[in-house]
């Protein structure tokens, strides 16, 4: 290893040298300010506490790195030696009730916010008393009890979550704030634009903290960015910004106090760019060959720990003996933390499979739901009307339920892409029916952050096709944070996803529900009838976990938007309060010869076909799975055990569609018992075309379904 070698570093190109010199000159200018008044105001005890905390961070990372090299620590390790002043200066201004979001380099932020070093070290070791029980490791430290969101290892991932947490804090009342840490590389992520713009547009109490250490991994920032003045970007969003010496904890403290005060006073977000430096490589094996020894010496001469020690002594605030005692105390803290972690038991392997850490504890299963009941004509609603009724009832019953999305609440506007939300803004106000920028990543991130903060959020992206813009937030954050936190965090957010081909072409016609069945931690609900629409949306909004609700555009039955080829789905919906059971399938028609499992338009094709085949003496059992995750395997297997035949029908593409997983599972469980191979009916494996005659060639037809059913009955 050449981790501490300066002699192997090459000379920079003239362009690199010029960019670095500009950066260093900027630091010299911003670092020339006198902070003696701040030191006097802070006082000896607080200043020594900051010094000790910086030493704790430095020592934690140095000891962890040595133990990592010796093979005691698994996984990987990302260090931040040299950047301690930013973490300590910012977090000194925060309360326990304030929140922070962090990065794949979280040690300093977590320790500065108040995490016990023993809990952090045990987590890095993968031990049971670690802050996340060994599920997170070095890149994922968190403690919700003191406002530390489990750190997000995706670059820029926290920048969309932070405004959501801030929205929840604002909704709760009080003046708590969120500090969002990220590196210079993150400002070129789309999440930076969407998250900062959202926070600015909604005037949310967020302090955006950029640790600009000039490198994204090994790539110099100036090689990927024309405007390297990150603070200048604040003007684009209409928010205050500052460029600050990040090697001086007093300078960091001053800027952070100003930004936090603005946020607490309701004046909105601030962007802080701290010029700092990472003394070590990006991760193990990085010998820093892309730097020069002159550059590293410049920064080490400005070491934040040495600067504070020298200032305390030179200004007569503390003695050398007192600063030495603070340093020694910090080292002793980490010595004890190391011993604790080394002696702590490993996280039990079985704990990795704890189902309650993935989903909230399920209710008692009652078997398959019965055939839908009928009722008076005046209570026969469309799916669109049933959804609106369910959402309205939940918003009346629970003030924490908030709808947010594009075109959901503008007076005289659309009421959402399909008119579901018309009138809700007038009833509940625009602080609960929130119009957002066209920023899918921000909408999802804010919804997740607000849900973590105690709200129940209903984001709307208009079409299911647009969900891919927010996949990082959904798949890497919403789906995983409950598990990573050991079930200390819930994410009650409900994303409605209109699906299906309606002659709109390939980017407005997809049925992507299968993607999310694959992701542990997400619940997937498919609504095909009005009863399920009302009871399902209510169940989803009451659930502590993230739920994706898929609805077919041709089934809405909305009077405002009559789609070509719409199916009449109007049916009886009880007027009272009810919710469907999470994870329970519904029997739509009993039968004995073959089971057909179908959703959306294919469900209605199956019901129609079952009536036709009944005249031939063929008894078809039709099941609506309702929930793809959690899936009602018991009810399906019971049915197929009786009928010995299964046909699965969905509009999603055949390859990798959810029917493939069902077919595989049923074949595994009932191998040797089936009278015929499981058959699947699905869309062809091509993007969905626009022209009706082309679209119909791709979609599964009723004839396809009939042929599949007859084929499994051939030997009957």
VENJO-V530894 format. One record per backbone hydrogen bond with DSSP energy under -0.5 kcal/mol. CO is the residue of the C=O (numbers start at 1). NH is the residue of the N-H. If there is no record, write none. Layout:
<<CO | NH> <CO | NH>>
This chain:
<<2 | 5> <6 | 9> <13 | 17> <14 | 18> <15 | 19> <16 | 20> <17 | 21> <18 | 22> <19 | 23> <20 | 24> <21 | 25> <22 | 26> <23 | 27> <24 | 28> <25 | 29> <26 | 30> <27 | 31> <29 | 32> <30 | 33> <33 | 35> <35 | 39> <36 | 40> <37 | 41> <38 | 42> <39 | 43> <43 | 47> <44 | 48> <45 | 49> <46 | 50> <47 | 51> <48 | 52> <49 | 53> <50 | 54> <51 | 55> <52 | 56> <53 | 57> <54 | 58> <55 | 59> <56 | 60> <57 | 61> <58 | 62> <59 | 63> <60 | 64> <61 | 65> <62 | 66> <63 | 67> <64 | 68> <65 | 69> <66 | 70> <67 | 72> <67 | 73> <68 | 71> <72 | 74> <80 | 83> <81 | 279> <83 | 86> <83 | 87> <84 | 88> <85 | 89> <86 | 90> <87 | 91> <88 | 92> <90 | 93> <91 | 94> <95 | 98> <99 | 179> <100 | 149> <101 | 181> <102 | 152> <106 | 110> <107 | 111> <108 | 112> <109 | 113> <110 | 114> <110 | 115> <111 | 114> <116 | 119> <116 | 120> <117 | 121> <118 | 122> <119 | 123> <119 | 131> <120 | 124> <121 | 125> <122 | 126> <122 | 127> <123 | 126> <126 | 347> <127 | 130> <130 | 133> <132 | 135> <137 | 140> <138 | 106> <141 | 151> <143 | 146> <143 | 148> <144 | 147> <147 | 100> <147 | 149> <148 | 143> <151 | 153> <154 | 157> <156 | 159> <157 | 160> <157 | 161> <158 | 162> <159 | 163> <160 | 164> <161 | 164> <161 | 165> <162 | 166> <163 | 167> <164 | 168> <165 | 169> <166 | 170> <167 | 171> <168 | 172> <169 | 173> <170 | 173> <177 | 99> <178 | 180> <178 | 207> <179 | 101> <179 | 181> <180 | 209> <182 | 211> <183 | 186> <184 | 187> <185 | 188> <186 | 189> <189 | 192> <189 | 193> <190 | 194> <191 | 195> <192 | 196> <193 | 197> <194 | 198> <195 | 199> <196 | 200> <197 | 201> <198 | 202> <199 | 204> <200 | 203> <204 | 206> <205 | 178> <206 | 208> <206 | 270> <207 | 180> <207 | 209> <208 | 210> <208 | 272> <209 | 182> <209 | 211> <210 | 212> <210 | 274> <211 | 184> <211 | 213> <212 | 276> <214 | 221> <215 | 217> <216 | 218> <216 | 219> <218 | 220> <219 | 216> <220 | 223> <221 | 224> <221 | 225> <226 | 228> <228 | 230> <229 | 232> <230 | 233> <231 | 234> <232 | 235> <233 | 236> <233 | 237> <234 | 237> <234 | 239> <235 | 238> <240 | 271> <242 | 244> <242 | 273> <244 | 246> <244 | 275> <245 | 248> <247 | 249> <248 | 252> <249 | 253> <250 | 254> <251 | 255> <252 | 256> <253 | 257> <254 | 258> <255 | 259> <256 | 260> <257 | 261> <258 | 262> <259 | 263> <260 | 264> <261 | 265> <262 | 267> <263 | 266> <269 | 240> <270 | 208> <270 | 272> <271 | 242> <271 | 273> <272 | 210> <272 | 274> <273 | 244> <273 | 275> <274 | 212> <274 | 276> <275 | 246> <277 | 279> <283 | 286> <285 | 287> <288 | 291> <289 | 10> <292 | 296> <293 | 297> <294 | 298> <295 | 299> <296 | 300> <297 | 301> <299 | 302> <300 | 303> <303 | 307> <304 | 308> <305 | 309> <306 | 310> <307 | 311> <308 | 312> <309 | 313> <310 | 314> <311 | 315> <312 | 317> <312 | 318> <313 | 316> <319 | 323> <320 | 324> <321 | 325> <322 | 326> <323 | 327> <324 | 328> <325 | 329> <326 | 330> <327 | 331> <328 | 332> <329 | 333> <330 | 334> <331 | 335> <332 | 336> <333 | 337> <334 | 338> <335 | 339> <336 | 340> <337 | 341> <338 | 342> <339 | 343> <340 | 344> <345 | 128> <348 | 351> <348 | 352> <349 | 352> <350 | 353> <351 | 354> <354 | 357> <355 | 358> <355 | 359> <369 | 587> <376 | 379> <377 | 380> <379 | 381> <379 | 573> <381 | 571> <382 | 386> <383 | 387> <384 | 388> <385 | 389> <386 | 390> <387 | 391> <388 | 392> <389 | 393> <390 | 394> <391 | 395> <392 | 396> <393 | 397> <394 | 398> <398 | 401> <400 | 456> <402 | 458> <403 | 434> <404 | 460> <405 | 408> <405 | 436> <407 | 416> <410 | 413> <415 | 421> <416 | 419> <419 | 422> <421 | 424> <421 | 425> <423 | 427> <424 | 428> <425 | 429> <429 | 432> <429 | 433> <432 | 403> <432 | 434> <433 | 435> <434 | 405> <437 | 439> <439 | 443> <440 | 444> <441 | 445> <442 | 446> <443 | 447> <444 | 448> <445 | 449> <446 | 450> <447 | 451> <448 | 452> <449 | 453> <450 | 455> <451 | 454> <455 | 457> <456 | 402> <457 | 494> <458 | 404> <459 | 496> <460 | 406> <461 | 463> <463 | 466> <464 | 467> <465 | 468> <466 | 469> <467 | 470> <468 | 471> <470 | 474> <471 | 475> <471 | 476> <472 | 476> <472 | 477> <473 | 477> <473 | 478> <474 | 479> <477 | 480> <477 | 481> <480 | 484> <481 | 485> <482 | 487> <483 | 486> <485 | 488> <491 | 493> <492 | 457> <493 | 547> <494 | 496> <495 | 549> <496 | 461> <497 | 551> <498 | 464> <499 | 553> <505 | 508> <510 | 500> <511 | 514> <512 | 515> <512 | 516> <513 | 516> <513 | 517> <514 | 518> <515 | 518> <516 | 519> <518 | 520> <519 | 522> <523 | 548> <524 | 628> <524 | 629> <525 | 527> <525 | 550> <526 | 528> <527 | 552> <529 | 533> <530 | 534> <531 | 535> <532 | 536> <533 | 537> <534 | 538> <535 | 539> <535 | 580> <536 | 540> <537 | 541> <538 | 542> <539 | 543> <540 | 543> <544 | 491> <546 | 523> <547 | 495> <547 | 549> <548 | 525> <548 | 550> <549 | 497> <550 | 527> <551 | 499> <552 | 555> <553 | 556> <554 | 567> <555 | 383> <556 | 383> <556 | 384> <560 | 562> <561 | 563> <563 | 566> <567 | 569> <569 | 530> <571 | 381> <581 | 584> <583 | 585> <585 | 369> <586 | 588> <586 | 624> <589 | 622> <594 | 621> <595 | 597> <595 | 647> <596 | 598> <596 | 623> <597 | 649> <599 | 602> <599 | 603> <600 | 603> <600 | 604> <601 | 605> <602 | 606> <603 | 607> <604 | 608> <605 | 609> <606 | 610> <607 | 611> <608 | 612> <609 | 613> <610 | 614> <611 | 615> <612 | 615> <613 | 616> <613 | 618> <614 | 617> <617 | 619> <618 | 620> <619 | 593> <619 | 594> <619 | 621> <620 | 622> <621 | 596> <621 | 623> <622 | 588> <622 | 589> <623 | 598> <623 | 625> <624 | 586> <625 | 627> <626 | 526> <626 | 628> <627 | 632> <629 | 524> <631 | 633> <632 | 636> <633 | 637> <634 | 638> <635 | 639> <636 | 640> <637 | 641> <638 | 642> <639 | 643> <640 | 644> <644 | 675> <644 | 676> <645 | 595> <646 | 679> <647 | 597> <648 | 681> <649 | 599> <652 | 683> <654 | 657> <657 | 660> <657 | 661> <658 | 662> <659 | 663> <660 | 664> <661 | 665> <662 | 666> <663 | 667> <664 | 668> <665 | 669> <666 | 670> <668 | 671> <670 | 673> <670 | 674> <679 | 648> <681 | 650> <683 | 654> <684 | 686> <689 | 505> <691 | 694> <691 | 695> <692 | 696> <693 | 697> <694 | 698> <695 | 698> <695 | 699> <698 | 684> <701 | 705> <702 | 706> <703 | 707> <704 | 708> <705 | 709> <706 | 710> <707 | 711> <708 | 712> <709 | 713> <711 | 714> <713 | 716>>
